[in-house]
Amino acid sequence: MSKTGIIFDIKKYAIHDGPGIRTTIFFKGCSMACQWCHNPESKNVGIEKFVVKDRVKKSTKHEIVGYEMSVDEVMEKIEKDRVFYDESNGGVTFSGGEPLVQINFLLELLKRCKKTDLHTVVDTSGEVSWKDFEKIQKYVDLFLYDIKIIDEELHKKYTGVSNKRAHKNLMKLIDEGNNVELRIPLIPGITDTDKNINQIIQFISLLSPLPNVTLLAYNPLNRDKLDKFNLINHLGKLKVQSKQKLLEIKQQFMDQGINATLGE
């Protein structure tokens, strides 16, 4: 088993990555290439050097993204905030990137967390082998699982891959009794269209039990990061949805008996 992995960030006191106050560990590497990704610098697993823009000095500089950490080093960071987890029913969230890309490292961390009775969340796109889910599911208290686009060709266009494996893995996770919360990124003109929302609702309605859904408004942080790291912006400048638009989308889910909330 892997005793080290590549992390690109650790966020303490996170309150939007699962229940309670959490520490979120961001793994480098992803199996999708979503054009709206908040962390486009995380796609490749390895440690990378980027030429980034320094807006203050109006110049460029080099920035290293990613660093190697051992299981012990990550657990030391996590354990420092146990008092906050205990008081808020929080815990640890593994995100990315796609944490299952570094499956052996993730597995070791999950095992260590469960040995010390820490609540665990894995934030995933589902675009990995089912065998990887089989390795970790008994150590995961909650999966935060993305659904993006139902139309397969559009999914390929905007994420670089088919959605068939991710959707199949989701159905298996729920069938096997895992605790799953769906997250839907609402990207203007792409995932928030009436057609896609209706197709997502139809898809979710086939799942039993019905999972809770969190709707995530578009965040222009993607655009800022693409600019910072000199990466290609395929979507241009998208307009953030109005609160009214978000409430209308939420109501569409609620009308079909699907519990939906607006996330951040």
C-alpha positions as CSV (number, residue, x, y, z in Angstrom):
1,M,0.0,0.0,0.0
2,S,1.1,3.6,-0.7
3,K,2.4,5.4,2.3
4,T,2.8,8.7,0.5
5,G,0.8,10.7,-1.9
6,I,0.6,14.1,-3.7
7,I,-1.5,16.7,-2.0
8,F,-2.0,20.3,-3.3
9,D,-3.9,21.9,-0.4
10,I,-5.3,21.3,3.1
11,K,-8.2,23.4,4.2
12,K,-9.0,23.7,7.9
13,Y,-12.3,24.7,9.4
14,A,-14.2,23.8,6.2
15,I,-18.0,24.0,6.6
16,H,-19.2,23.1,3.1
17,D,-17.6,19.8,2.5
18,G,-19.8,17.6,4.6
19,P,-21.4,17.8,8.1
20,G,-19.9,19.9,10.9
21,I,-16.4,21.5,10.9
22,R,-14.0,19.6,8.8
23,T,-10.5,19.4,7.5
24,T,-10.5,18.9,3.7
25,I,-7.5,17.2,2.1
26,F,-7.1,18.0,-1.6
27,F,-5.5,15.3,-3.7
28,K,-3.7,16.1,-6.9
29,G,-4.9,14.3,-10.1
30,C,-8.3,13.9,-11.7
31,S,-9.9,11.5,-14.2
32,M,-12.1,14.3,-15.7
33,A,-11.2,17.6,-17.3
34,C,-14.3,19.7,-16.5
35,Q,-14.0,23.1,-18.2
36,W,-15.4,24.8,-15.1
37,C,-13.2,23.1,-12.5
38,H,-12.4,25.3,-9.5
39,N,-9.0,23.6,-9.2
40,P,-7.7,23.3,-12.8
41,E,-4.1,23.1,-11.5
42,S,-5.0,19.8,-9.9
43,K,-5.6,17.7,-13.0
44,N,-2.2,16.0,-13.2
45,V,-1.1,13.8,-10.3
46,G,2.5,14.9,-10.3
47,I,4.1,17.9,-8.7
48,E,4.1,20.7,-11.2
49,K,5.8,24.1,-11.7
50,F,3.5,26.8,-13.2
51,V,4.4,30.2,-14.5
52,V,1.8,32.4,-12.8
53,K,0.8,36.0,-13.0
54,D,1.7,38.3,-10.1
55,R,-1.0,41.0,-10.4
56,V,0.6,43.2,-7.7
57,K,4.0,43.4,-9.3
58,K,2.6,43.0,-12.9
59,S,5.1,40.3,-13.6
60,T,5.3,36.5,-13.6
61,K,6.7,34.0,-11.2
62,H,7.0,30.3,-10.7
63,E,4.7,28.4,-8.3
64,I,5.0,24.8,-7.4
65,V,1.6,23.0,-7.1
66,G,1.6,19.7,-5.2
67,Y,3.8,18.3,-2.5
68,E,4.4,14.8,-1.3
69,M,3.1,13.8,2.1
70,S,3.1,10.6,4.1
71,V,0.1,9.1,5.7
72,D,1.6,10.0,9.1
73,E,2.1,13.6,8.1
74,V,-1.5,14.0,6.8
75,M,-2.9,12.4,10.0
76,E,-0.9,14.7,12.1
77,K,-2.5,17.7,10.4
78,I,-6.0,16.1,10.8
79,E,-5.6,15.2,14.5
80,K,-4.7,18.8,15.4
81,D,-8.3,19.8,15.0
82,R,-10.1,16.9,16.5
83,V,-11.7,19.1,19.2
84,F,-13.5,21.0,16.4
85,Y,-14.8,17.7,14.9
86,D,-16.0,16.4,18.2
87,E,-17.9,19.6,19.1
88,S,-19.6,19.9,15.6
89,N,-20.0,16.3,14.5
90,G,-17.5,17.1,11.8
91,G,-14.5,15.1,10.5
92,V,-12.3,14.7,7.5
93,T,-13.1,15.2,3.8
94,F,-11.0,13.9,1.0
95,S,-11.4,15.9,-2.2
96,G,-9.4,17.0,-5.2
97,G,-8.9,16.6,-8.0
98,E,-10.3,13.1,-7.7
99,P,-9.1,11.4,-4.5
100,L,-9.7,7.9,-5.9
101,V,-7.0,8.5,-8.6
102,Q,-4.5,7.9,-5.7
103,I,-6.5,5.0,-4.4
104,N,-3.9,3.3,-2.3
105,F,-2.9,6.5,-0.5
106,L,-6.6,7.3,0.0
107,L,-7.3,3.8,1.4
108,E,-4.5,4.0,3.9
109,L,-5.7,7.4,5.2
110,L,-9.3,6.2,5.4
111,K,-8.2,3.1,7.4
112,R,-6.3,5.3,9.8
113,C,-9.2,7.7,10.2
114,K,-11.6,4.9,11.1
115,K,-9.1,3.4,13.6
116,T,-9.4,6.7,15.5
117,D,-13.1,7.1,15.0
118,L,-13.0,10.1,12.7
119,H,-16.0,10.8,10.4
120,T,-14.9,10.4,6.8
121,V,-16.3,12.0,3.6
122,V,-15.0,11.3,0.0
123,D,-15.8,13.9,-2.6
124,T,-15.8,12.2,-6.0
125,S,-16.8,12.4,-9.6
126,G,-17.2,8.7,-9.8
127,E,-15.0,8.3,-12.9
128,V,-12.9,5.5,-11.6
129,S,-13.0,1.7,-11.5
130,W,-15.7,0.1,-9.4
131,K,-12.9,-2.0,-7.8
132,D,-11.6,1.2,-6.3
133,F,-14.9,2.0,-4.7
134,E,-15.0,-1.6,-3.4
135,K,-11.7,-1.0,-1.6
136,I,-12.8,2.0,0.3
137,Q,-16.6,2.0,0.8
138,K,-16.6,0.3,4.2
139,Y,-14.3,3.1,5.5
140,V,-16.4,6.0,4.1
141,D,-19.3,7.5,6.1
142,L,-20.5,9.8,3.3
143,F,-19.8,10.1,-0.4
144,L,-20.3,13.5,-2.0
145,Y,-21.0,12.5,-5.6
146,D,-21.1,14.8,-8.6
147,I,-23.7,14.6,-11.3
148,K,-22.9,17.0,-14.2
149,I,-24.6,16.3,-17.5
150,I,-26.9,13.4,-18.5
151,D,-26.4,13.7,-22.3
152,E,-23.3,11.6,-22.9
153,E,-22.0,13.5,-25.9
154,L,-22.3,16.8,-24.0
155,H,-20.6,15.2,-21.0
156,K,-17.7,14.2,-23.2
157,K,-17.5,17.7,-24.7
158,Y,-17.3,19.5,-21.4
159,T,-15.5,16.9,-19.1
160,G,-13.4,15.0,-21.6
161,V,-15.0,11.6,-20.8
162,S,-18.2,9.6,-21.0
163,N,-20.6,9.6,-18.0
164,K,-21.6,5.9,-18.3
165,R,-19.1,4.6,-15.7
166,A,-19.7,7.4,-13.2
167,H,-23.5,6.9,-13.4
168,K,-23.2,3.1,-13.1
169,N,-20.9,3.4,-10.1
170,L,-23.4,5.8,-8.4
171,M,-26.2,3.3,-8.8
172,K,-24.0,0.5,-7.3
173,L,-23.0,2.7,-4.4
174,I,-26.6,3.4,-3.5
175,D,-27.8,-0.2,-4.2
176,E,-25.1,-1.4,-1.7
177,G,-26.4,0.9,1.0
178,N,-23.8,3.6,1.0
179,N,-24.6,7.0,2.3
180,V,-24.5,9.3,-0.8
181,E,-25.3,13.0,-1.3
182,L,-25.4,14.2,-4.8
183,R,-23.8,17.5,-5.9
184,I,-24.8,19.2,-9.0
185,P,-22.6,22.1,-10.3
186,L,-24.9,24.6,-12.0
187,I,-22.9,26.0,-14.9
188,P,-24.7,28.7,-16.9
189,G,-26.0,27.4,-20.3
190,I,-24.4,24.0,-19.8
191,T,-25.6,22.1,-16.7
192,D,-28.4,24.5,-15.6
193,T,-30.4,24.2,-18.8
194,D,-34.1,23.0,-18.5
195,K,-33.3,20.0,-20.5
196,N,-30.3,18.9,-18.4
197,I,-32.1,19.6,-15.1
198,N,-35.1,17.6,-16.2
199,Q,-32.9,14.7,-17.3
200,I,-31.0,14.8,-14.0
201,I,-34.3,14.7,-12.1
202,Q,-35.5,11.7,-14.1
203,F,-32.2,9.9,-13.5
204,I,-32.3,10.6,-9.7
205,S,-35.9,9.5,-9.5
206,L,-34.8,6.0,-10.5
207,L,-32.5,5.7,-7.5
208,S,-33.7,4.1,-4.3
209,P,-33.5,5.4,-1.7
210,L,-33.6,9.0,-3.1
211,P,-30.4,10.7,-2.2
212,N,-30.3,14.3,-0.9
213,V,-29.1,16.9,-3.5
214,T,-27.0,20.0,-3.1
215,L,-27.1,22.5,-6.0
216,L,-23.9,24.4,-6.4
217,A,-24.2,27.9,-8.1
218,Y,-21.5,28.8,-10.6
219,N,-18.4,30.2,-9.1
220,P,-16.1,32.4,-11.2
221,L,-13.1,31.2,-9.2
222,N,-12.5,28.9,-12.2
223,R,-11.9,31.8,-14.5
224,D,-9.5,33.5,-12.1
225,K,-7.5,30.4,-11.6
226,L,-7.2,29.7,-15.4
227,D,-5.9,33.2,-15.8
228,K,-3.5,32.9,-12.9
229,F,-2.0,29.6,-14.2
230,N,-2.0,30.6,-17.9
231,L,-4.4,27.8,-18.7
232,I,-7.0,27.9,-21.6
233,N,-10.4,29.3,-20.7
234,H,-12.9,27.4,-23.0
235,L,-16.0,28.9,-21.5
236,G,-15.3,32.6,-21.5
237,K,-16.9,34.9,-19.0
238,L,-20.1,33.2,-17.7
239,K,-22.7,35.1,-15.8
240,V,-23.4,34.0,-12.2
241,Q,-27.0,32.8,-11.8
242,S,-29.5,35.0,-9.9
243,K,-30.9,33.8,-6.5
244,Q,-34.3,33.6,-8.2
245,K,-32.9,31.2,-10.9
246,L,-31.4,29.0,-8.2
247,L,-34.6,28.9,-6.2
248,E,-36.5,27.9,-9.3
249,I,-34.1,25.0,-10.0
250,K,-34.3,23.9,-6.4
251,Q,-38.1,23.9,-6.6
252,Q,-38.0,21.6,-9.7
253,F,-36.3,19.0,-7.6
254,M,-38.6,19.5,-4.6
255,D,-41.7,19.1,-6.8
256,Q,-40.5,15.6,-7.7
257,G,-40.0,14.6,-4.1
258,I,-36.2,15.1,-4.2
259,N,-34.8,16.9,-1.2
260,A,-32.6,19.7,-2.6
261,T,-30.6,22.5,-0.9
262,L,-28.5,25.4,-2.3
263,G,-24.9,25.0,-1.4
264,E,-21.9,27.3,-1.6
